[in-house]
Amino acid sequence: MRPSFRTSTLLLALTASPALAQRPVLPATPTVVDTTDPVAVILARLDLEKYKATVKGLTQFGDRRQGTKRNRDAIDWIEAQLKSYGCTNTERITYDFTPPEPTPRPAGGAPGGAAGGAPRAPQPAQGGGRARGIKTRTGVNSDSLLQPDARLRALNAEPSVPGQRQEVYCTKIGSTHPEEMYIVGGHMDGIGWGEAANDDGSGTALVMELARIFNSPDVQTERSIRFALWNNEESGLNGAKAYVDQRAPLQGKESPVGSGKYPEPKWLGMIQHDMMMFDHGMPKADGTMAKEQRPEADVNIEFQSNSKMAQQSQALAWILHSSNAKYATDYPAQVGPHMTNTDSGPFQDLIAAVSLRENERGTQVGSGWDPHWHQPTDVFATFTDADFRLALNAAQTTGGALGKLAGVTRKK
């Protein structure tokens, strides 16, 4: 039995783990929208071509590596897009970042390293996630010559430098509980000499698309929703950490007193999106991958089982699972207990925090299930409509849960 949708307090108190109800993957066909359900009506505004266009827009800035002009230009573009959706109260977090000392790069490599410093090695999952099956080598490409596109090579050539960093967010203000908020995130920086289309243009575009539909003129939510596009994920979750350091102490404080305005509403939950499109299965014995999305592809919803808020995070994960069963059109979801190396990490001991992904982070991505991870092949042209549709189903999953948790209605 899946948990029912109630108030946010009751939902986050749930601890039951219902059995997975795996649904067959259906062809993408028009569906009949229940016009009596405001969540269904709003989710119907998600559009595959709009989503693809947003990913494509992000890739015009190459890999968007932190500490570069292309990263700053991408932040400006994201902010302009959010404002065009009606999310006009955009703001920025500003912080300083000094990367570690660079390590020697391989012969033929270009300046800049992997992330403006030492390449970040694959990290083991926290609290579990033992890899099984066929594994292929993973890592961060730092060799510019492996990128065959001369234009993209030139675009990504500027190295990262230490200094000031920024990241942008916007907020849908709650109509009756503006002092409470859910945070929805994706990281906009990338590495590897590609376009960072999947890691994490896919998650960034997903958050932007949710911002677009929830900021439609006829949409109202009881509680606030913040749409955050983190920077510096690839250097060690620095952007999300800066947000937590700066904003956590401000939660729920009315400013000015008596104004009814809450610059940092109380956090009720955090939902992260990181690599959303490529679920082609385990590598074959020869190390190659299937060219097409596998029929049993699914949306992975992860919480961290050894975090201080594991019980609440697990409850939030099952809420998203129930939303997927009700609203996702093509791909089912599964819940797992190993959330690691993503921007929900800095939140996990403070509030309910989950991450949505294409694969299990610790056991699958780290074992080579996505050969484009941090590679020159992480470009828009690599992915098919079936890949993009997996991400759109994740947007339906998160959007459906947000609609219920935040109390969405349509204005008359």
C-alpha positions in Angstrom: 0.0 0.0 0.0 1.5 3.3 -1.0 1.4 6.3 1.4 -1.5 8.6 0.7 -1.0 12.3 0.1 -1.8 14.4 3.2 -0.3 17.4 4.7 3.5 17.8 4.4 4.0 17.1 8.2 2.1 13.8 8.0 3.8 12.8 4.8 7.3 13.3 6.1 6.3 11.2 9.2 5.6 8.1 7.1 8.1 5.3 7.3 6.4 2.5 5.5 8.3 1.0 2.5 5.6 -0.2 0.1 6.6 -2.8 -2.5 7.6 -1.5 -5.9 4.8 -1.5 -8.4 6.8 -1.7 -11.6 4.8 -0.7 -14.6 5.6 -1.6 -18.2 7.2 1.1 -20.3 4.5 2.3 -22.6 5.0 4.1 -25.9 4.8 7.9 -25.6 1.2 8.6 -26.7 -1.2 11.4 -25.8 -2.9 10.8 -22.5 -6.3 12.0 -21.3 -5.8 14.7 -18.6 -8.0 14.6 -15.6 -9.2 18.2 -15.6 -10.5 17.9 -12.0 -6.9 17.3 -10.8 -5.0 20.6 -10.8 -1.7 18.7 -10.5 -2.4 16.7 -13.7 -3.5 19.8 -15.6 -0.2 21.6 -14.7 2.0 18.6 -15.4 0.4 18.3 -18.9 2.2 21.6 -19.7 5.5 19.7 -19.5 6.6 19.3 -23.1 9.4 17.1 -24.6 10.4 19.6 -27.2 10.5 22.5 -24.6 12.6 20.3 -22.4 15.0 19.5 -25.2 15.2 23.1 -26.2 16.2 24.1 -22.6 19.0 21.4 -22.6 20.1 22.7 -26.0 20.2 26.2 -24.7 22.5 25.2 -21.9 24.9 23.4 -24.2 25.6 26.6 -26.1 28.0 27.4 -23.2 29.9 24.2 -23.6 30.7 22.4 -20.3 30.0 25.5 -18.2 33.0 24.7 -16.0 33.0 26.7 -12.8 35.4 29.7 -12.6 35.1 30.6 -16.3 33.3 33.1 -18.4 31.2 30.4 -20.1 29.9 29.4 -16.6 29.1 33.1 -15.8 27.4 33.5 -19.1 25.3 30.4 -18.5 24.2 31.7 -15.1 23.1 35.0 -16.8 21.1 32.9 -19.4 19.5 30.7 -16.7 18.4 33.8 -14.8 16.9 35.4 -17.9 15.0 32.3 -18.7 13.6 32.0 -15.2 12.4 35.6 -15.4 10.8 35.0 -18.7 8.8 32.2 -17.1 7.3 34.6 -14.6 9.7 33.6 -11.8 10.8 37.2 -11.5 12.1 37.2 -7.9 15.4 35.6 -9.0 18.3 35.9 -6.6 21.9 34.8 -6.4 24.2 33.3 -3.8 27.8 34.7 -3.9 30.7 32.9 -2.4 34.5 32.4 -2.9 36.1 29.2 -4.1 39.8 28.3 -4.2 40.4 24.9 -5.8 43.0 22.5 -4.7 46.5 22.6 -6.3 46.4 21.0 -9.8 48.0 17.7 -10.4 50.0 16.9 -13.5 47.8 16.4 -16.5 48.2 13.6 -19.1 50.3 14.2 -22.1 48.3 16.0 -24.8 46.0 17.5 -22.1 45.0 21.2 -22.3 45.2 23.8 -19.6 42.6 23.9 -16.9 42.5 20.3 -15.5 39.2 18.7 -14.8 37.6 21.2 -12.5 40.0 24.1 -12.2 42.3 21.9 -10.0 42.9 18.3 -9.4 40.5 16.0 -11.2 37.9 14.6 -8.8 38.3 10.9 -8.6 35.3 8.6 -8.5 34.1 8.4 -4.8 32.6 5.4 -3.1 29.0 5.5 -2.0 28.5 6.5 1.6 26.8 3.9 3.8 26.7 1.1 1.2 26.1 0.6 -2.5 28.5 -2.3 -3.4 29.1 -2.5 -7.2 28.2 -5.8 -8.9 28.3 -7.2 -12.4 30.4 -6.0 -15.3 32.3 -2.8 -14.6 34.1 -0.5 -17.0 36.6 2.2 -16.2 35.3 5.6 -15.2 37.0 9.0 -14.6 37.2 12.6 -15.7 38.5 13.4 -19.1 41.0 16.2 -19.0 42.4 15.7 -22.6 41.1 18.4 -24.9 42.3 16.4 -28.0 39.7 13.7 -27.3 37.0 16.3 -28.2 36.8 16.0 -32.1 34.7 19.2 -32.4 37.1 22.1 -32.8 34.5 24.7 -32.0 33.6 23.0 -28.7 37.3 22.5 -28.0 37.9 26.2 -28.3 34.8 27.1 -26.3 36.0 24.9 -23.4 39.6 26.0 -23.5 39.4 28.8 -20.9 40.7 27.3 -17.6 39.0 27.7 -14.3 40.5 30.4 -12.0 39.9 30.9 -8.2 37.7 33.6 -7.0 34.1 34.7 -6.7 31.3 32.3 -7.7 27.6 32.8 -8.0 24.5 30.6 -8.5 20.9 31.6 -9.2 17.6 30.6 -7.8 14.0 31.8 -7.9 11.0 31.2 -5.6 7.3 30.5 -6.1 5.9 32.2 -3.0 3.3 30.3 -1.1 -0.2 31.9 -0.9 -1.0 30.7 2.7 2.3 29.4 4.1 5.1 31.6 2.5 7.1 30.7 5.6 7.5 27.1 4.5 9.4 25.8 1.5 10.5 22.9 -0.6 13.8 23.2 -2.5 14.2 21.7 -6.0 17.8 21.6 -7.4 20.1 20.7 -10.2 23.7 21.7 -10.8 24.6 23.8 -13.9 28.4 23.3 -14.0 30.1 20.4 -15.8 33.5 19.0 -16.8 35.0 16.6 -19.3 35.4 18.7 -22.5 31.9 18.0 -23.7 28.7 20.0 -23.4 27.6 18.6 -20.0 24.3 17.9 -21.6 23.4 15.0 -19.3 25.7 15.9 -16.3 23.9 18.0 -15.4 22.2 20.0 -18.2 19.5 17.4 -17.9 18.8 18.1 -14.2 19.2 21.9 -14.7 16.7 21.9 -17.6 14.3 19.7 -15.5 14.3 22.2 -12.6 13.9 25.1 -15.1 10.9 23.4 -16.7 9.3 22.8 -13.3 9.9 26.5 -12.6 8.2 27.4 -15.9 5.0 25.4 -15.2 4.7 26.3 -11.5 5.0 30.0 -12.4 2.2 29.9 -14.9 -0.2 32.8 -14.2 -3.0 30.5 -13.1 -1.0 28.4 -10.7 -1.0 29.0 -7.0 0.7 27.0 -4.2 0.0 27.1 -0.5 3.7 26.6 0.4 6.7 28.1 -1.3 8.9 26.3 -3.8 12.5 27.3 -4.5 14.1 26.3 -7.8 17.9 26.3 -7.3 20.6 25.9 -10.0 23.8 25.0 -8.1 27.3 25.9 -9.2 30.6 24.1 -8.2 29.1 20.7 -7.9 31.9 19.1 -9.8 34.5 20.6 -7.5 32.9 19.1 -4.4 29.3 20.3 -3.9 30.7 23.8 -3.0 27.7 25.7 -4.3 25.2 23.8 -2.4 27.4 23.9 0.7 27.7 27.7 0.4 23.9 27.9 0.2 23.4 25.9 3.3 26.1 27.8 5.2 24.6 31.2 4.3 20.9 30.5 4.3 20.2 27.8 7.0 20.4 30.3 9.9 17.8 32.5 8.2 15.0 29.9 8.0 11.6 31.0 8.9 12.6 34.6 9.9 10.2 37.3 8.8 12.0 40.3 7.3 11.1 43.0 7.8 9.1 41.9 10.9 5.4 42.2 10.2 5.8 42.3 6.4 4.7 38.7 5.8 7.9 38.2 3.8 10.3 35.4 4.5 13.6 35.6 2.6 14.4 32.1 3.6 11.3 30.1 4.4 11.7 27.0 6.7 13.0 24.1 4.7 10.5 21.2 4.5 12.4 19.0 2.0 15.1 19.1 -0.7 14.8 17.2 -4.1 18.0 17.1 -6.3 18.3 16.0 -9.9 21.6 14.9 -11.3 22.1 13.0 -14.6 18.6 12.1 -15.8 18.7 10.7 -19.3 20.9 7.6 -19.8 19.7 4.2 -18.6 20.9 1.8 -21.2 21.7 -1.0 -18.8 24.9 -2.7 -17.7 28.0 -2.7 -20.0 28.3 -5.7 -22.2 31.1 -8.2 -21.7 33.2 -6.3 -24.3 32.7 -3.0 -22.5 30.3 -1.6 -25.1 26.8 -0.3 -24.3 23.4 -0.8 -25.8 22.6 2.1 -28.2 19.0 2.5 -27.2 17.3 3.2 -23.9 16.5 -0.1 -22.2 12.8 -1.0 -22.0 13.1 -1.5 -18.2 14.7 2.0 -17.7 13.5 3.7 -14.6 13.8 6.8 -12.5 16.0 6.2 -9.4 15.0 8.0 -6.2 17.7 7.8 -3.6 17.9 8.8 0.1 20.9 8.3 2.4 20.2 5.5 4.9 22.9 6.6 7.4 22.0 10.3 7.5 20.5 12.0 10.5 17.2 12.5 8.6 17.0 9.1 7.0 13.5 8.3 8.2 12.1 11.6 6.9 14.1 11.3 3.7 12.8 7.8 3.0 9.3 9.0 3.5 9.8 11.8 1.0 11.3 9.2 -1.4 8.2 7.1 -1.2 6.0 10.1 -1.8 7.9 10.7 -5.1 7.5 7.0 -5.9 3.7 7.3 -5.5 3.7 10.4 -7.7 5.6 8.6 -10.4 3.0 5.8 -10.3 0.2 8.3 -10.7 1.6 10.9 -13.1 4.7 9.6 -15.1 3.7 8.6 -18.6 6.5 6.2 -19.7 9.0 5.1 -17.0 8.5 3.7 -13.5 10.5 4.6 -10.4 12.4 2.7 -7.8 13.6 3.8 -4.4 17.2 3.1 -3.1 19.0 3.9 0.2 22.4 5.2 -1.2 22.3 8.9 -2.0 25.9 10.0 -2.5 28.1 12.7 -4.2 25.3 15.1 -5.1 24.0 18.5 -4.0 21.4 17.0 -1.7 24.3 15.8 0.5 24.8 19.1 2.3 21.1 19.0 3.3 20.8 15.4 4.3 21.5 15.8 8.1 19.2 18.9 8.3 16.0 18.1 6.4 14.4 15.3 4.3 16.6 15.1 1.2 16.5 12.9 -1.9 18.1 12.7 -5.3 16.6 11.6 -8.6 19.0 10.0 -11.2 19.1 7.9 -14.3 21.0 5.1 -12.5 22.0 4.2 -8.9 24.9 6.6 -8.2 27.2 4.3 -6.2 26.6 0.9 -7.8 25.8 1.7 -11.5 27.1 5.1 -12.6 30.4 4.4 -10.7 30.6 1.1 -12.5 30.5 2.6 -16.0 26.8 2.3 -16.8 27.0 5.8 -18.4 30.0 5.9 -20.7 29.4 9.6 -21.3 29.9 10.6 -17.7 32.6 13.4 -17.6 33.5 12.6 -21.2 33.7 14.5 -24.5 30.6 12.5 -25.7 28.3 14.2 -23.1 26.9 16.4 -25.9 23.3 17.1 -26.9 23.6 15.0 -30.1 24.5 11.8 -28.2 21.0 11.5 -26.7 17.7 10.3 -28.3 14.1 11.2 -27.6 13.8 8.1 -25.5 16.7 9.4 -23.3 15.1 12.9 -23.1 11.8 11.3 -22.3 13.3 9.5 -19.2 14.2 12.9 -17.8 10.7 14.3 -18.6 9.3 11.4 -16.6 11.5 12.4 -13.7 10.0 16.0 -14.1 6.5 14.5 -13.9 7.6 12.5 -10.8 8.9 15.5 -8.9 6.3 17.9 -10.2 3.5 15.6 -9.1 4.9 15.3 -5.6 5.5 19.0 -5.4 2.0 19.7 -6.4 0.6 17.7 -3.6 3.2 18.7 -0.9 3.1 22.4 -1.7 -0.7 22.4 -2.2 -1.1 23.5 -5.8 -4.4 24.9 -7.0 -5.5 26.8 -10.1 -6.8 30.3 -9.9 -10.3 30.9 -11.3 
